Amino acid sequence: MFTHDVLPKEHIDYAPILTFYRELAEGYSRLQGEHGLWHQVLTDPESYEEASCTSMFMYGFALGVRHGWLEQPETYAAAARAGWRGLCERAIDKQGNLYGVCKGSSWSYRHAYYKHELGWNLNDTHGIGIVLLAGIETYRMMQELQSGPARGDVRA
């Protein structure tokens, strides 16, 4: 569920949250890697490609395109499609195994902790659900884009 799915447009915080969402989307879209995935350390393309954050960004982009929350929806639709293609080509094998989901972390101020010490698990359960949600939402987005314009709930 997304905040703007349940928060009434008239709510005092609706516009500021929408603005923040758009700012995050713009920033995250610039960090997408060459294979369509985002990296474990978002600003370090040498860190491994991480499937769960890729899925979360895809989900947010596809939902925003469908609901008309994002300006320049074609940019975010392309990013969601590239993310799905990247997941299918690099993180999901023909048997349905999921690779590249961070195994969970404590916290650290050290870049090396996230890049080298914090690995990923095969079929990590906290990644499978968001990959499915991202796939469903990306599919819905593509279906709606083929059938007509986004709903345009909040176009500015």
C-alpha positions in Angstrom: 0.0 0.0 0.0 1.2 3.5 -0.8 0.4 6.6 1.2 -1.4 8.3 -1.7 -3.6 5.3 -2.1 -5.3 6.0 1.3 -4.5 9.7 2.1 -7.3 12.0 0.9 -6.2 14.7 -1.6 -7.6 17.3 0.8 -5.3 16.2 3.7 -2.9 18.9 4.7 0.1 16.7 4.1 -1.0 15.3 0.7 0.9 17.9 -1.4 4.1 17.8 0.7 4.2 14.0 0.6 3.6 14.0 -3.1 6.4 16.5 -3.6 8.8 14.4 -1.5 7.8 11.3 -3.4 8.5 13.0 -6.7 11.9 14.2 -5.5 12.8 10.7 -4.3 11.7 9.2 -7.6 13.8 11.7 -9.6 16.9 10.9 -7.5 16.5 7.2 -7.5 15.9 7.1 -11.3 19.3 8.7 -11.9 21.0 5.9 -9.9 19.6 3.0 -12.0 22.4 0.8 -13.3 23.2 -0.1 -16.8 21.4 -3.5 -16.6 18.2 -1.8 -15.2 19.0 -2.8 -11.6 20.0 -0.7 -8.6 23.1 -1.5 -6.6 23.5 -2.5 -3.0 25.3 0.8 -2.5 23.2 3.1 -4.6 26.0 5.4 -5.6 28.6 2.6 -6.2 28.1 0.7 -9.5 30.9 -1.6 -8.4 28.7 -3.0 -5.6 26.4 -5.9 -6.4 23.1 -5.5 -8.2 20.4 -5.7 -5.5 17.0 -7.2 -6.4 14.8 -6.1 -3.5 15.6 -2.3 -3.8 15.3 -2.6 -7.5 11.8 -4.1 -7.0 10.8 -1.4 -4.5 11.8 1.4 -6.8 10.1 -0.3 -9.8 6.9 -0.7 -7.7 7.0 3.0 -6.7 7.6 4.1 -10.3 4.9 1.8 -11.9 2.3 2.8 -9.3 3.1 6.5 -9.7 2.8 6.2 -13.5 -0.5 4.4 -13.2 -2.0 6.9 -10.8 -0.6 10.0 -12.5 1.5 11.0 -9.5 4.8 11.4 -11.5 5.6 14.1 -13.9 7.3 12.8 -17.0 5.7 9.4 -16.6 7.5 8.0 -19.7 10.8 8.3 -17.9 9.6 6.2 -14.9 7.7 3.7 -17.1 10.9 3.1 -19.0 12.8 2.7 -15.7 10.3 0.2 -14.3 10.4 -1.8 -17.6 14.2 -1.8 -17.5 14.2 -2.9 -13.9 11.9 -5.8 -14.8 14.0 -6.8 -17.7 17.1 -6.6 -15.5 15.5 -8.8 -12.8 14.4 -11.4 -15.4 17.9 -11.5 -17.1 20.1 -11.2 -14.0 18.3 -12.0 -10.8 15.7 -14.6 -11.6 16.6 -18.0 -13.1 14.5 -20.3 -15.2 13.6 -22.3 -12.0 12.3 -19.1 -10.4 15.2 -18.7 -7.9 15.9 -15.2 -6.8 19.4 -13.9 -6.6 20.8 -10.7 -5.2 18.6 -9.9 -2.2 20.6 -8.3 0.6 20.5 -10.7 3.6 19.6 -7.9 6.0 21.8 -5.7 7.9 22.7 -4.0 11.1 24.1 -0.5 10.4 27.4 1.0 9.7 29.0 4.2 8.6 31.5 2.3 6.5 30.9 2.0 2.8 32.9 -1.2 2.8 30.4 -2.9 5.2 27.6 -2.5 2.6 29.8 -3.2 -0.4 31.9 -6.1 0.8 30.7 -7.5 4.1 26.9 -7.5 3.6 26.2 -10.2 1.0 23.0 -11.5 -0.5 21.1 -14.7 0.0 19.5 -17.0 -2.6 15.7 -16.8 -2.4 15.7 -14.5 0.6 12.2 -14.3 1.8 12.1 -10.6 2.3 12.8 -10.1 -1.4 10.4 -12.5 -3.0 7.3 -10.6 -2.0 8.4 -7.3 -3.3 9.6 -8.8 -6.6 6.2 -10.2 -7.1 4.5 -6.9 -6.2 6.9 -5.0 -8.6 6.2 -7.5 -11.4 2.4 -7.2 -10.9 2.5 -3.4 -10.7 4.8 -3.1 -13.8 2.4 -5.4 -15.7 -0.6 -3.3 -14.7 1.3 -0.2 -15.7 2.2 -1.6 -19.1 -1.4 -2.8 -19.7 -2.8 0.7 -18.8 -0.2 2.4 -21.0 -1.3 0.2 -23.9 -5.0 0.9 -23.4 -4.8 4.7 -22.8 -3.4 7.5 -20.7 -2.8 7.2 -17.0 -5.6 8.0 -14.6 -4.1 11.4 -13.9 -5.3 11.6 -10.3 -3.0 14.5 -9.3 -1.2 15.8 -12.4 0.3 19.1 -11.6 
